[in-house]
Amino acid sequence: MRSLLAAVCVLAVVAVQQSSAGPACTPLYRKLCRVSDWSVWSPKDNIFGCSRVFRTRTVIDNPLGSTACCPALREEKEQCGVPTREQTVGAMSAGFLGPLSGDGFRKADGSTGKIDVLFVFDKSGSVREVNFNDAKQNIQNLIEDFPAPVDPDNTRVAAISFSDVDKTRVEFDFNESGSRDEVRAALGSIAYERGWTATATALSLARDNVFQSVAGSRADSAKILFLITDGKSNRGGAPIPVADQLKANDVEMFAFAVGPENQINEDELRSIVSDPVPEHLFYADSFSSMSGVFTDLITILRERFGGSSFSTSDDEYDYEYGFFRR
């Protein structure tokens, strides 16, 4: 009897709402509109300055139909200071992981393609060996749970390490990319060599010696460069013109900056990465914090994909996290 009366009440509320210009938002009407939890605040437009950010929530149940009596579904504020860990995870999920699927790189038309991804590691003196090893481990962990198959026919991986100009080198190119385990082993074997920060030299090697057919880069692949650096370039020339040439050649450029504010050249990195900048430039104040971001990302990958080998024939797009899921 109680359930019947409740149903009648709801129907009466709906009838009143539909027969008038708009409902009078009484406490009862407001309780009838149930909404989700707030999303994470959107990424900041910059690392260190102030930005307008927003968060949203959605209606879960609303028998009134109209959202007039629902609580606010969007909230904005000005955020100053560095992005939170949750914002960084969300930005990487949308920008870096967003187009990835179990079959490769998801194109705008819904088809999938092969991936050539190059990781560029800063090994300058300010990084220190323990942090350099942490950065490598983060990428090894990512490769372990990378959603697309990692092998010569699908996702190929290459790596560059840089410090002084004469210590900057291609560690392995796309021709040498093998299975998931082989790639992880090759990443682990990269040696630390302290020195200055020749970012432009590293990007020039990427342009001339890695994203080339002779190095195993494929014309029909999605080309991705992921730079990890703790500072600003100070040897080997200006990196921005080289980055512009890479982007003109359809290389999507990402960067993860790690370190204190006075050590990071945000303007330089903003010019290196692709647009939109908030989904291509990421930040952590330490390598330990960076590892926390990657831990969260891998948790999301495992929740959404359930492992590193699967099919995505029945995927749907997850707008909250920014990539496809089963």
PAZAPA-4460 file (N, C-alpha, C; in steps of 0.05 Angstrom, whole numbers, plus 32768, in hexadecimal, padded with zeros to 4 digits):
% residues 326
    n_x    n_y    n_z   ca_x   ca_y   ca_z    c_x    c_y    c_z   seq   type   mol
   8010   7FE8   8000   8000   8000   8000   8011   8019   8000     1      M     A
   8027   8019   8011   8038   8031   8012   8046   8036   7FF7     2      R     A
   804F   8020   7FEA   805C   8023   7FD0   8048   802E   7FBB     3      S     A
   802F   8025   7FBD   801B   802F   7FAA   8016   804D   7FAE     4      L     A
   8014   8055   7FC8   800F   8071   7FCE   8027   8082   7FC4     5      L     A
   803F   8078   7FC8   8057   8086   7FBF   8057   808A   7FA1     6      A     A
   804F   8075   7F92   804D   8077   7F75   8039   808B   7F6C     7      A     A
   8022   808C   7F7A   800D   809F   7F74   8017   80BC   7F79     8      V     A
   8026   80BF   7F8F   8031   80DA   7F95   8044   80E3   7F7F     9      C     A
   8055   80D1   7F76   8068   80D8   7F61   805A   80E0   7F48    10      V     A
   8045   80D0   7F40   8036   80D6   7F28   8028   80F1   7F2B    11      L     A
   801E   80F7   7F43   8011   8110   7F47   8024   8127   7F44    12      A     A
   803D   8123   7F4F   8051   8138   7F4C   8058   813D   7F2F    13      V     A
   805B   8127   7F20   8062   812A   7F04   804B   8138   7EF5    14      V     A
   8032   8131   7EFC   801B   813E   7EEE   801A   815C   7EF4    15      A     A
   801F   8163   7F0D   8020   817F   7F14   8036   818E   7F05    16      V     A
   804D   8181   7F04   8064   818E   7EF7   805F   8192   7ED9    17      Q     A
   8053   817E   7ECC   804E   817F   7EB0   8037   8193   7EA9    18      Q     A
   8025   8197   7EBC   800E   81A8   7EB6   8013   81C5   7EBC    19      S     A
   802A   81CC   7EC7   8030   81E7   7ECE   8049   81F0   7EC0    20      S     A
   804F   820A   7EC1   8067   8215   7EB4   8080   820A   7EC0    21      A     A
   807F   8203   7EDA   8096   81F8   7EE7   808F   81F2   7F04    22      G     A
   809B   81DE   7F10   8094   81D6   7F2B   809E   81EA   7F3F    23      P     A
   808F   81EC   7F55   8098   81FB   7F6C   80AB   81E9   7F7B    24      A     A
   80C4   81F1   7F7E   80D9   81DE   7F88   80D7   81DC   7FA6    25      C     A
   80C5   81CB   7FAF   80C2   81C4   7FCB   80D8   81B1   7FD3    26      T     A
   80DD   81AD   7FED   80F0   8199   7FF6   80EA   817D   7FEB    27      P     A
   80D1   8176   7FE9   80CA   815C   7FDE   80D3   8159   7FC1    28      L     A
   80CE   816E   7FB1   80D5   816D   7F95   80F4   816A   7F92    29      Y     A
   8102   8179   7FA3   811F   8178   7FA2   812A   815C   7FA9    30      R     A
   811D   814F   7FBC   8126   8134   7FC4   8121   8120   7FAD    31      K     A
   810D   8125   7F9C   8107   8113   7F87   811C   8112   7F71    32      L     A
   812C   8128   7F6F   8141   8129   7F5B   815B   8120   7F68    33      C     A
   8165   8108   7F60   817E   80FE   7F6A   8194   8102   7F56    34      R     A
   81AB   810B   7F5F   81C2   8110   7F4D   81DA   8100   7F56    35      V     A
   81ED   80FE   7F44   8206   80EF   7F49   8219   8100   7F5A    36      S     A
   822F   80F4   7F62   8244   8103   7F6F   8251   8116   7F5B    37      D     A
   825E   812A   7F66   826D   813D   7F54   8284   812E   7F46    38      W     A
   8289   8136   7F2D   82A0   812D   7F1F   82B9   813A   7F2B    39      S     A
   82D1   8131   7F22   82EA   813F   7F29   82EA   815B   7F1B    40      V     A
   82F6   816E   7F28   82F9   8189   7F1C   8307   8186   7F01    41      W     A
   82FF   8195   7EEE   830C   8194   7ED3   8329   819C   7ED5    42      S     A
   8339   8195   7EC1   8355   819D   7EC1   8359   81BB   7EC0    43      P     A
   836E   81C5   7ECD   8375   81E1   7ECB   8380   81E7   7EAF    44      K     A
   837E   8200   7EA7   8389   8208   7E8D   83A7   820B   7E8F    45      D     A
   83B2   820C   7EA7   83CF   820F   7EAB   83D7   81FF   7EC3    46      N     A
   83F1   81FE   7EC8   83FB   81EF   7EDF   83FA   8200   7EF9    47      I     A
   8407   8218   7EF7   840C   8227   7F10   83FA   823F   7F14    48      F     A
   83ED   8249   7F00   83DC   8261   7F03   83C0   825B   7F0C    49      G     A
   83AE   826D   7F07   8392   826A   7F0E   8381   8264   7EF5    50      C     A
   836D   8253   7EF9   835C   824B   7EE3   833F   8248   7EED    51      S     A
   832C   824C   7EDB   8310   8245   7EE1   830D   8227   7EDB    52      R     A
   8304   8219   7EF0   82FF   81FC   7EED   82E2   81F6   7EF4    53      V     A
   82D9   81DF   7EEC   82BD   81D8   7EF2   82BB   81BA   7EF8    54      F     A
   82A5   81B3   7F05   829E   8197   7F09   8280   8194   7F04    55      R     A
   8278   817C   7EFE   825C   8177   7EF6   8252   815E   7F04    56      T     A
   8237   815C   7F04   822A   8143   7F0D   8211   813F   7EFC    57      R     A
   8206   8128   7EFC   81F0   8121   7EEB   81D8   8118   7EFB    58      T     A
   81C1   811A   7EEE   81A8   8111   7EFB   81A6   80F3   7EF9    59      V     A
   81A1   80E6   7F10   819E   80C9   7F10   8181   80C1   7F0F    60      I     A
   8170   80CF   7F1D   8153   80C8   7F1D   8144   80E2   7F21    61      D     A
   8130   80E7   7F10   8121   8100   7F12   8105   80FC   7F07    62      N     A
   80F2   80F3   7F17   80D6   80EF   7F0D   80C8   8108   7F05    63      P     A
   80D3   811F   7F0D   80C6   8139   7F04   80CB   813E   7EE7    64      L     A
   80E0   8133   7EDC   80E6   8139   7EC0   80F7   8152   7EBD    65      G     A
   80ED   8169   7EC6   80FC   8182   7EC5   8112   8182   7EDA    66      S     A
   8128   818F   7ED3   813F   8191   7EE6   813D   81AB   7EF7    67      T     A
   8126   81B8   7EF6   8123   81D2   7F04   8127   81CE   7F22    68      A     A
   811E   81B7   7F2D   8120   81B2   7F4A   8138   81A1   7F51    69      C     A
   814A   819C   7F3E   8162   818D   7F44   8178   81A0   7F4E    70      C     A
   818A   8196   7F5E   81A1   81A7   7F67   81B3   81AE   7F4F    71      P     A
   81C5   81C0   7F53   81D7   81C8   7F3D   81E6   81B1   7F32    72      A     A
   81E8   81B0   7F17   81F6   819A   7F0A   8212   81A3   7F00    73      L     A
   8219   81BC   7F04   8233   81C6   7EFC   823C   81DB   7F10    74      R     A
   8256   81DA   7F17   8261   81ED   7F2A   827C   81F6   7F20    75      E     A
   8281   8210   7F21   829B   821C   7F18   82A9   822A   7F2F    76      E     A
   82C3   822C   7F2C   82D2   823C   7F40   82ED   8243   7F33    77      K     A
   82FB   8255   7F3F   8316   825C   7F37   8329   824C   7F48    78      E     A
   833B   823D   7F3B   834E   822D   7F4A   836A   8238   7F45    79      Q     A
   8378   823F   7F5A   8394   8248   7F58   83A6   8233   7F64    80      C     A
   83BE   8231   7F5A   83D1   821C   7F63   83D0   8204   7F51    81      G     A
   83E0   81F0   7F58   83E4   81D9   7F46   83CB   81C8   7F45    82      V     A
   83C7   81B9   7F2F   83B1   81A6   7F2D   83B3   8191   7F43    83      P     A
   839C   8187   7F4B   839B   8171   7F5E   83A3   8157   7F50    84      T     A
   83A9   8142   7F5F   83AF   8128   7F54   8397   811E   7F44    85      R     A
   837F   8122   7F4F   8367   8118   7F40   8364   8127   7F26    86      E     A
   8369   8140   7F25   8368   814F   7F0C   837C   8145   7EF8    87      Q     A
   8394   813F   7F01   83A8   8135   7EEF   83A1   811A   7EE4    88      T     A
   8396   8109   7EF5   838D   80EE   7EEC   8377   80F1   7ED7    89      V     A
   8364   8103   7EDD   834E   8108   7ECA   8358   8113   7EAF    90      G     A
   836B   8125   7EB0   8376   8131   7E98   8384   811C   7E87    91      A     A
   8394   810B   7E94   83A2   80F5   7E86   838F   80E1   7E7B    92      M     A
   8379   80DB   7E8A   8365   80C8   7E80   8358   80D2   7E67    93      S     A
   8352   80EC   7E67   8344   80F8   7E4F   8357   80FC   7E38    94      A     A
   8370   8106   7E3D   8382   810C   7E27   8393   80F5   7E1E    95      G     A
   83A1   80E9   7E30   83B4   80D4   7E28   83A7   80B9   7E24    96      F     A
   8396   80B1   7E37   8389   8097   7E35   836F   8098   7E25    97      L     A
   8364   80B0   7E22   834A   80B3   7E15   8346   80A4   7DFB    98      G     A
   8358   80A7   7DE8   8353   809A   7DCE   835B   807C   7DCD    99      P     A
   8366   8072   7DE3   8370   8056   7DE2   8359   8042   7DE6   100      L     A
   835C   802C   7DDA   8348   8016   7DDE   8358   7FFC   7DDD   101      S     A
   834A   7FE6   7DE0   8356   7FCC   7DDF   8360   7FC4   7DC4   102      G     A
   8357   7FD2   7DAF   835F   7FCD   7D94   8373   7FE0   7D89   103      D     A
   837A   7FF5   7D99   838E   8008   7D8F   8384   8025   7D95   104      G     A
   8389   8036   7D82   8382   8052   7D85   8367   8057   7D77   105      F     A
   8354   8062   7D87   8339   8066   7D7D   8339   8081   7D6D   106      R     A
   8332   807F   7D54   8331   8097   7D43   8316   80A4   7D45   107      K     A
   8314   80BC   7D39   82FB   80CC   7D3B   82E4   80BE   7D2F   108      A     A
   82E9   80AD   7D1A   82D3   809F   7D0D   82CC   8085   7D1A   109      D     A
   82D8   807F   7D31   82D2   8067   7D40   82E3   804F   7D3A   110      G     A
   82F3   8051   7D24   8305   803B   7D1D   831D   803C   7D2F   111      S     A
   832D   8026   7D2F   8345   8025   7D40   835D   8022   7D2E   112      T     A
   8374   802C   7D38   838D   802A   7D29   83A4   8023   7D3B   113      G     A
   83BB   801E   7D2F   83D3   8017   7D3D   83DF   8030   7D4B   114      K     A
   83F0   802A   7D5F   83FC   8040   7D6F   841A   803E   7D6F   115      I     A
   8428   8054   7D6A   8444   8057   7D6E   8448   806B   7D85   116      D     A
   8451   8062   7D9C   8454   8074   7DB3   8471   8076   7DBC   117      V     A
   847B   808E   7DBE   8497   8093   7DC6   8497   80A0   7DE2   118      L     A
   84A6   8094   7DF5   84AA   80A0   7E0F   84C5   80AD   7E10   119      F     A
   84C6   80C6   7E19   84DF   80D6   7E1A   84E5   80DD   7E37   120      V     A
   84FB   80D2   7E42   8501   80D3   7E5E   8518   80E7   7E63   121      F     A
   8513   80FA   7E75   8527   810D   7E7F   8538   80FF   7E93   122      D     A
   8553   80FE   7E8E   8565   80F2   7EA1   857A   8106   7EAB   123      K     A
   8573   8120   7EAB   8585   8135   7EB3   858C   8132   7ED1   124      S     A
   85A0   8141   7EDA   85AA   813E   7EF5   8596   8144   7F0A   125      G     A
   8584   8157   7F05   8570   815E   7F19   855B   8148   7F1D   126      S     A
   8559   8136   7F0A   8545   8120   7F0D   854D   810D   7F23   127      V     A
   8567   8106   7F23   8572   80F2   7F35   856A   80D5   7F2D   128      R     A
   857B   80C3   7F31   8577   80A8   7F27   855F   809A   7F32   129      E     A
   855A   809E   7F4C   8543   8090   7F58   8529   809A   7F4B   130      V     A
   8527   80B3   7F45   850F   80BE   7F38   850D   80B5   7F1B   131      N     A
   8524   80B4   7F0D   8524   80AA   7EF2   851A   808D   7EF1   132      F     A
   8522   807D   7F04   8519   8062   7F05   84FB   8060   7F0B   133      N     A
   84F1   8073   7F1B   84D4   8074   7F21   84C5   807A   7F07   134      D     A
   84CF   808E   7EF8   84C2   8095   7EDF   84C0   807E   7ECC   135      A     A
   84D6   806F   7EC9   84D6   8057   7EB8   84C2   8043   7EC2   136      K     A
   84C1   803F   7EDC   84AF   802B   7EE7   8492   8032   7EE2   137      Q     A
   848C   804C   7EE3   8471   8055   7EDD   8469   804D   7EC1   138      N     A
   847B   8051   7EAE   8475   804B   7E92   8474   802C   7E8E   139      I     A
   8486   801E   7E9C   8484   8001   7E9B   8469   7FF7   7EA5   140      Q     A
   8460   8002   7EBB   8446   7FFA   7EC5   842F   8001   7EB2   141      N     A
   8431   8018   7EA5   841D   8020   7E91   841D   800C   7E7A   142      L     A
   8434   8004   7E70   8436   7FF1   7E5A   842A   7FD7   7E62   143      I     A
   842D   7FCF   7E7B   8422   7FB5   7E85   8404   7FB5   7E82   144      E     A
   83F7   7FCC   7E87   83DA   7FCD   7E86   83D0   7FDE   7E6E   145      D     A
   83E1   7FE3   7E5B   83D9   7FF3   7E43   83C2   7FE4   7E35   146      F     A
   83AC   7FF2   7E2F   8395   7FE4   7E26   8398   7FD6   7E0B   147      P     A
   83A7   7FE2   7DF8   83AB   7FD6   7DDE   83C1   7FC1   7DDF   148      A     A
   83C1   7FAE   7DCD   83D7   7F9A   7DCC   83F1   7FA8   7DC6   149      P     A
   8406   7FA0   7DD4   8421   7FAB   7DD0   8431   7F95   7DC2   150      V     A
   8436   7F99   7DA8   8445   7F87   7D98   844B   7F95   7D7D   151      D     A
   845C   7F89   7D6D   8464   7F97   7D54   844D   7F9D   7D41   152      P     A
   8437   7F8D   7D43   8420   7F91   7D30   840C   7FA6   7D3A   153      D     A
   840D   7FAD   7D54   83F9   7FBF   7D5F   8407   7FD8   7D6B   154      N     A
   840B   7FD8   7D85   8418   7FEF   7D92   8436   7FEA   7D93   155      T     A
   8445   7FFD   7D87   8462   7FFD   7D89   846B   8013   7D9C   156      R     A
   8480   800D   7DAA   848B   8020   7DBF   84A8   8026   7DB8   157      V     A
   84B0   803F   7DBC   84CC   8048   7DBA   84D3   8059   7DD2   158      A     A
   84ED   805E   7DD6   84F5   806E   7DED   850E   807E   7DE6   159      A     A
   850F   8096   7DF1   8526   80A8   7DF0   852C   80B1   7E0C   160      I     A
   8546   80B3   7E13   854E   80BF   7E2C   8560   80D7   7E26   161      S     A
   855E   80EC   7E38   856E   8104   7E32   8578   8111   7E4B   162      F     A
   8590   811C   7E49   859C   812F   7E5C   85AE   8141   7E4C   163      S     A
   85C9   813E   7E4D   85DA   814D   7E3C   85D5   8145   7E1E   164      D     A
   85DD   8156   7E0C   85D9   8151   7DF0   85E6   8136   7DE8   165      V     A
   85FE   8131   7DF1   860C   8119   7DE9   8603   8100   7DF9   166      D     A
   85F2   8104   7E0C   85E7   80ED   7E1B   85CA   80E8   7E14   167      K     A
   85C0   80F7   7E01   85A4   80F4   7DF8   85A3   80E0   7DE1   168      T     A
   8593   80CB   7DE4   8594   80B6   7DD0   8579   80A8   7DCE   169      R     A
   8575   809B   7DB7   855F   8089   7DB2   8566   806F   7DC0   170      V     A
   8557   8067   7DD5   855C   804E   7DE3   8553   8036   7DD3   171      E     A
   853C   8038   7DC7   8532   8024   7DB3   851C   8030   7DA3   172      F     A
   851B   8029   7D89   8507   8035   7D78   84F0   8021   7D73   173      D     A
   84DF   8028   7D61   84C7   8018   7D5C   84CD   7FFD   7D4F   174      F     A
   84E4   7FFC   7D40   84EC   7FE2   7D35   84F3   7FCE   7D4A   175      N     A
   84FC   7FD8   7D61   8505   7FC6   7D77   84EF   7FC0   7D8B   176      E     A
   84D7   7FCC   7D86   84C1   7FC7   7D99   84B6   7FAB   7D95   177      S     A
   84B3   7F9D   7DAC   84AA   7F82   7DAB   8491   7F7E   7DBB   178      G     A
   8490   7F68   7DCA   8478   7F62   7DDA   8477   7F75   7DF2   179      S     A
   8461   7F73   7E01   845D   7F83   7E19   8474   7F7F   7E2C   180      R     A
   847B   7F66   7E31   8491   7F60   7E44   84AC   7F6A   7E3A   181      D     A
   84B0   7F67   7E1F   84CA   7F71   7E14   84CC   7F8F   7E16   182      E     A
   84B6   7F9D   7E12   84B7   7FBA   7E14   84BC   7FC3   7E31   183      V     A
   84AF   7FB5   7E44   84B4   7FBC   7E60   84D1   7FB7   7E68   184      R     A
   84DD   7FA2   7E5E   84F9   7F9C   7E64   850B   7FB1   7E57   185      A     A
   8505   7FB9   7E3F   8516   7FCD   7E31   8514   7FE8   7E40   186      A     A
   84FD   7FEF   7E4A   84FA   8008   7E59   850A   8006   7E73   187      L     A
   8509   7FEF   7E80   8518   7FEC   7E99   8536   7FED   7E96   188      G     A
   8540   7FE7   7E7E   855D   7FE7   7E7A   8569   8002   7E73   189      S     A
   8558   8017   7E70   8563   8032   7E6A   8573   803C   7E82   190      I     A
   858B   8045   7E7C   859E   804D   7E91   859B   806B   7E97   191      A     A
   859F   8073   7EB0   859F   808F   7EB8   85BA   809B   7EB3   192      Y     A
   85BB   80B3   7EA6   85D4   80C2   7EA1   85CE   80DF   7EA6   193      E     A
   85D7   80E8   7EBD   85D1   8104   7EC5   85DF   8118   7EB2   194      R     A
   85D4   8130   7EB0   85DF   8145   7EA0   85CC   815C   7E9F   195      G     A
   85CE   816C   7E8A   85BC   8183   7E86   85A1   8179   7E7A   196      W     A
   8592   818B   7E6E   8577   8184   7E64   8574   818C   7E47   197      T     A
   857B   817A   7E35   857B   817F   7E18   8560   8176   7E0C   198      A     A
   854B   8183   7E13   8530   817B   7E0A   852E   817C   7DEC   199      T     A
   8538   8192   7DDF   8537   8195   7DC2   8545   817E   7DB4   200      A     A
   855C   8176   7DBF   856B   8160   7DB2   855A   8146   7DB3   201      T     A
   854D   8141   7DC9   853C   812A   7DCB   8525   812B   7DB7   202      A     A
   8518   8142   7DB4   8502   8145   7DA2   850C   8143   7D85   203      L     A
   8524   814C   7D80   852F   814A   7D65   8534   812D   7D5D   204      S     A
   853D   811D   7D71   8541   8100   7D6C   8526   80F3   7D67   205      L     A
   8511   80FC   7D75   84F6   80F1   7D71   84ED   80F7   7D54   206      A     A
   84F2   810F   7D4B   84E9   8117   7D30   84F9   8109   7D1A   207      R     A
   8514   8108   7D1E   8525   80FE   7D08   852C   80E1   7D09   208      D     A
   852B   80D5   7D21   8535   80B9   7D25   8521   80A6   7D30   209      N     A
   8509   80AF   7D38   84F6   809C   7D43   84DB   809C   7D33   210      V     A
   84D0   80B4   7D2F   84B7   80B5   7D1F   84BD   80B5   7D02   211      F     A
   84CB   80A0   7CF9   84D3   809C   7CDD   84CE   807F   7CD6   212      Q     A
   84C8   807A   7CBD   84C3   805F   7CB4   84DA   804C   7CB9   213      S     A
   84F3   8057   7CB5   850B   8046   7CB9   850E   803D   7CD6   214      V     A
   8501   804C   7CE9   8502   8045   7D05   84E9   8035   7D0E   215      A     A
   84D8   802D   7CFA   84C1   801D   7D01   84A8   802C   7D05   216      G     A
   84A8   8047   7D02   848F   8056   7D05   847E   8052   7CEC   217      S     A
   8464   804E   7CF0   8452   8047   7CDA   8442   805E   7CD1   218      R     A
   843E   8061   7CB7   842F   8078   7CAC   8413   8079   7CB6   219      A     A
   8406   8062   7CBB   83EA   8061   7CC3   83E6   805E   7CE1   220      D     A
   83FB   8063   7CF1   83F8   8060   7D0E   83F1   807B   7D1B   221      S     A
   83E5   807A   7D33   83E3   8091   7D44   83FE   8095   7D51   222      A     A
   840A   80AD   7D4F   8424   80B2   7D59   8423   80C3   7D73   223      K     A
   842E   80B9   7D88   842C   80C6   7DA2   8448   80C9   7DAE   224      I     A
   844E   80E1   7DB8   8467   80E6   7DC7   8460   80EE   7DE3   225      L     A
   846C   80E1   7DF7   8467   80E7   7E13   8481   80EE   7E21   226      F     A
   8484   8108   7E28   849D   8112   7E34   849A   8114   7E52   227      L     A
   84AE   810A   7E60   84AF   810D   7E7D   84C7   811D   7E84   228      I     A
   84C4   8134   7E91   84DA   8145   7E97   84D6   8153   7EB2   229      T     A
   84EC   815A   7EBF   84EA   8167   7EDA   84F2   8185   7ED8   230      D     A
   84F7   818F   7EC0   8501   81AA   7EBF   84FD   81B8   7EA4   231      G     A
   850F   81CA   7E9F   850E   81DA   7E87   8527   81D3   7E76   232      K     A
   8524   81D5   7E5C   853B   81CF   7E4B   8551   81E4   7E4E   233      S     A
   856A   81DC   7E4E   8580   81EE   7E51   8598   81E7   7E40   234      N     A
   8595   81D4   7E2E   85AA   81CD   7E1B   859D   81C3   7E01   235      R     A
   85AB   81C6   7DEB   85A2   81BB   7DD2   858F   81CB   7DC2   236      G     A
   858B   81E5   7DC9   8579   81F6   7DB9   855D   81F6   7DC4   237      G     A
   854C   8203   7DB4   8530   8207   7DBC   851E   81EF   7DB4   238      A     A
   850F   81E4   7DC7   84FF   81CD   7DC0   84E5   81D3   7DB1   239      P     A
   84DB   81EB   7DB3   84C0   81F1   7DA9   84BF   81EE   7D8A   240      I     A
   84D2   81F8   7D7A   84D1   81F4   7D5E   84D0   81D7   7D55   241      P     A
   84E0   81C7   7D64   84E0   81AA   7D5D   84C5   819D   7D64   242      V     A
   84BA   81A5   7D7B   84A0   819B   7D83   848B   81A3   7D6F   243      A     A
   848C   81BB   7D64   8479   81C4   7D4F   847B   81B2   7D36   244      D     A
   8493   81AB   7D2F   8497   8199   7D18   848C   817E   7D1D   245      Q     A
   848F   8173   7D35   8484   8159   7D3B   8465   815A   7D3A   246      L     A
   8459   816F   7D45   843C   8172   7D45   8432   8175   7D28   247      K     A
   8442   8183   7D17   843A   8186   7CFB   843B   816C   7CEC   248      A     A
   844A   8159   7CF7   844C   813E   7CEB   8439   812A   7CF9   249      N     A
   8425   8135   7D07   840F   8125   7D13   8418   8115   7D2B   250      D     A
   842D   811F   7D39   8435   8112   7D53   8426   8121   7D69   251      V     A
   8417   8112   7D79   8409   811E   7D8F   841C   8120   7DA7   252      E     A
   8420   8137   7DB2   8434   813D   7DC6   8429   8140   7DE2   253      M     A
   8433   8130   7DF4   842C   8131   7E11   8445   8137   7E21   254      F     A
   8441   8143   7E38   8458   8147   7E4B   844E   8145   7E67   255      A     A
   845E   8138   7E78   8459   8137   7E95   8470   8145   7EA3   256      F     A
   846A   815C   7EAF   847E   816C   7EBD   847E   8164   7EDA   257      A     A
   8496   8160   7EE5   8499   8156   7F01   84AD   8168   7F0F   258      V     A
   84A4   8175   7F26   84B7   8184   7F35   84AB   819E   7F40   259      G     A
   84BA   81AE   7F4F   84B0   81C7   7F5B   84AC   81DC   7F45   260      P     A
   849C   81F0   7F4C   8494   8205   7F39   84AC   8213   7F2C   261      E     A
   84C1   8219   7F3C   84D7   8229   7F32   84E9   8218   7F1F   262      N     A
   84E3   81FF   7F1D   84F4   81ED   7F0C   84E7   81E7   7EF1   263      Q     A
   84CC   81ED   7EEF   84BD   81E6   7ED7   84B9   81FF   7EC5   264      I     A
   84BF   81FC   7EAB   84B9   8211   7E98   849E   820B   7E8B   265      N     A
   8489   8215   7E98   846E   820E   7E8F   8469   8219   7E73   266      E     A
   8472   8231   7E6D   846D   823D   7E52   847A   822B   7E3C   267      D     A
   8492   8221   7E41   849F   8210   7E2E   848F   81F6   7E2A   268      E     A
   8487   81EA   7E3F   8479   81D0   7E3D   845D   81D4   7E30   269      L     A
   8450   81EA   7E36   8436   81F0   7E2A   8439   81F2   7E0B   270      R     A
   844F   81FD   7E03   8454   8200   7DE6   845D   81E6   7DD9   271      S     A
   8467   81D3   7DE9   8470   81BA   7DDE   8459   81A7   7DD9   272      I     A
   8445   81A6   7DEC   8430   8192   7DEA   841B   819A   7DD6   273      V     A
   840A   8187   7DCF   83F4   818B   7DBC   83DC   8198   7DCB   274      S     A
   83C9   81A2   7DBB   83B1   81AD   7DC6   839C   8197   7DC9   275      D     A
   8389   8199   7DDC   8388   81AE   7DF1   839D   81A9   7E07   276      P     A
   83AA   81BE   7E0F   83C0   81BC   7E22   83B8   81AE   7E3C   277      V     A
   83A1   81B4   7E48   839B   81A7   7E62   8399   8188   7E60   278      P     A
   8395   817D   7E48   8394   8160   7E45   83AE   8154   7E3A   279      E     A
   83C3   8165   7E38   83DD   815C   7E2D   83F4   8163   7E3F   280      H     A
   83F1   8175   7E52   8406   817D   7E64   83FD   8176   7E81   281      L     A
   840D   8165   7E8E   8406   815B   7EA9   841D   8163   7EBC   282      F     A
   8416   8163   7ED6   8429   816D   7EEA   8427   815D   7F04   283      Y     A
   843E   8158   7F11   8440   814F   7F2C   8457   815D   7F39   284      A     A
   8455   8162   7F53   846B   8171   7F60   8482   815F   7F68   285      D     A
   8480   8145   7F64   8496   8133   7F6A   8492   8119   7F5A   286      S     A
   84A7   8109   7F58   84A4   80F0   7F49   8493   80DC   7F59   287      F     A
   8493   80DF   7F74   8481   80CF   7F84   8464   80D5   7F7E   288      S     A
   845E   80EF   7F7B   8443   80F7   7F74   843B   80EE   7F58   289      S     A
   844E   80EF   7F46   844A   80E5   7F2B   8443   80C7   7F2B   290      M     A
   8451   80B8   7F3C   844B   809B   7F3E   842E   8097   7F48   291      S     A
   8425   80A8   7F5A   840A   80A6   7F64   83F6   80AA   7F4E   292      G     A
   83FB   80BD   7F3C   83E9   80C1   7F25   83E8   80A8   7F13   293      V     A
   83FF   809C   7F0E   8400   8085   7EFD   83F2   806D   7F0A   294      F     A
   83F5   806B   7F24   83E6   8056   7F33   83C8   8059   7F2F   295      T     A
   83BE   8071   7F31   83A2   8076   7F2C   8399   8070   7F10   296      D     A
   83AA   8078   7EFD   83A4   8073   7EE0   83A2   8055   7EDB   297      L     A
   83B5   8046   7EE6   83B5   8029   7EE1   839D   801C   7EEE   298      I     A
   8395   8026   7F06   837C   801C   7F12   8364   8020   7F00   299      T     A
   8363   8038   7EF4   834D   803E   7EE2   834E   802B   7ECA   300      I     A
   8365   8027   7EBF   8368   8015   7EA8   835E   7FF9   7EAF   301      L     A
   8366   7FEF   7EC6   835E   7FD4   7ECE   833F   7FD2   7ED3   302      R     A
   8334   7FE8   7EDF   8317   7FE8   7EE3   8308   7FE9   7EC9   303      E     A
   8312   7FF8   7EB6   8304   7FFC   7E9D   8308   7FE5   7E89   304      R     A
   8320   7FDA   7E89   8327   7FC7   7E75   832B   7FAB   7E80   305      F     A
   8330   7FA8   7E99   8333   7F8E   7EA6   834C   7F7F   7E9F   306      G     A
   8360   7F8D   7E95   8379   7F7F   7E8E   8385   7F8B   7E75   307      G     A
   839B   7F7F   7E6C   83AA   7F8B   7E55   83A4   7F7D   7E3B   308      S     A
   8392   7F69   7E3A   838C   7F5C   7E21   836F   7F56   7E20   309      S     A
   8361   7F64   7E0D   8344   7F61   7E0B   833B   7F6D   7DF1   310      F     A
   8322   7F68   7DEA   8316   7F73   7DD2   8304   7F8A   7DD9   311      S     A
   8301   7F9D   7DC7   82EF   7FB5   7DCC   82D9   7FB6   7DB7   312      T     A
   82D1   7F9F   7DAC   82BC   7FA0   7D98   82A2   7FAB   7DA2   313      S     A
   829D   7FA9   7DBC   8284   7FB2   7DC8   8289   7FC9   7DDC   314      D     A
   829E   7FD9   7DD7   82A4   7FEF   7DE9   828F   8005   7DE8   315      D     A
   828D   8014   7DFD   827E   802D   7DFD   8290   8042   7E09   316      E     A
   828C   805B   7E02   829D   8070   7E0B   8295   8079   7E27   317      Y     A
   82A9   807A   7E39   82A4   8083   7E54   82AC   80A0   7E57   318      D     A
   8298   80B2   7E58   829E   80CE   7E58   82A9   80D8   7E72   319      Y     A
   82A4   80CA   7E88   82AF   80D2   7EA1   82CE   80D0   7EA2   320      E     A
   82D8   80B9   7E97   82F4   80B4   7E98   8302   80BA   7E7D   321      Y     A
   82F2   80BD   7E68   82FE   80C6   7E4F   8309   80B1   7E3D   322      G     A
   8301   8098   7E40   8309   8084   7E2C   82F5   806E   7E2A   323      F     A
   82FB   805A   7E19   82E7   8045   7E14   82E9   802F   7E28   324      F     A
   82D2   8024   7E2F   82D1   800D   7E41   82BE   7FF9   7E37   325      R     A
   82BF   7FE1   7E42   82AD   7FCB   7E39   8291   7FD0   7E44   326      R     A
***
